[in-house]
Amino acid sequence: MLLAFSVAPLGSGESVTAAVADAVAVVRSSGLPHRTDAMFTTIEGDWDEVFDVVRRATEAVAAHGDRISLVMKADIRPGHTGELTGKVDRVDEHLRRRSETGSGA
């Protein structure tokens, strides 16, 4: 499964950088494939692995405030791995072929 999530404390001031850094540290130490961008961190693994990491990342953020916002979106596709990069690779390949044939958008 792929799971994209965003976790941050609420009511702890304007910047949540330190709290988010603590959550990302949990993800990076998990050993699971992951990618962090400006809005979400996406991790890949089985159900139990992924949700354990999200739980621990949320607990890390809890040290920064009494209330936490957690947003999650999952792509559950049993039997598929490598989709963290595979999905993007397939889109890039499609766009490459499209540009070679001049078929536009």
Salt bridges, closest charged atoms under 4 A:
ASP22 OD2 - HIS64 NE2 2.54
ASP52 OD1 - ARG55 NH2 2.49
ASP52 OD2 - ARG56 NE 2.97
GLU59 OE2 - ARG55 NH1 3.01
ASP75 OD2 - LYS87 NZ 2.51
GLU83 OE1 - ARG77 NH1 3.64
GLU83 OE1 - ARG90 NH2 2.54
GLU93 OE2 - ARG96 NH2 2.28
GLU93 OE2 - ARG97 NH1 3.49
GLU100 OE2 - ARG96 NH1 2.28
